[in-house]
Amino acid sequence: MPTLSTALDGQVTISLPKGTLLVLFELLALSYDSWKRSGSPQLAENTFVLLKPDAGERTALWDLEGVIERALPEIFAPDYKDLIGEWKQKLTSE
């Protein structure tokens, strides 16, 4: 029986319009640039741009959320919170 980690190692393909991806890329790139300019990893929480997305960015994020929801049945798993916690830890330890 696979562990939580190995069960979620599989790849998923999602599809969004190029324009939506462009908006999401810019939002994430601006967030990264803001963090990078801060010069301090401790300030990372205060420099994340997603706190106030504009209307287009918000719509792009909602589109992404919908695509992810349709692609990942794990969202509805009874151990969903455990999966999230484990993968957050895995992502920050890499």
LINDA-V433597 format. One record per run of one state. SS is the DSSP state (a for helix, b for strand, c for the rest). FROM is the first residue (numbers start at 0). TO is the last residue. If there is no record, write none. Layout:
ss	from	to
SS	FROM	TO
SS	FROM	TO
This chain:
ss	from	to
c	0	2
a	3	6
c	7	16
a	17	37
c	38	39
a	40	46
c	47	47
a	48	51
c	52	53
a	54	70
c	71	71
a	72	75
c	76	78
a	79	92
c	93	93
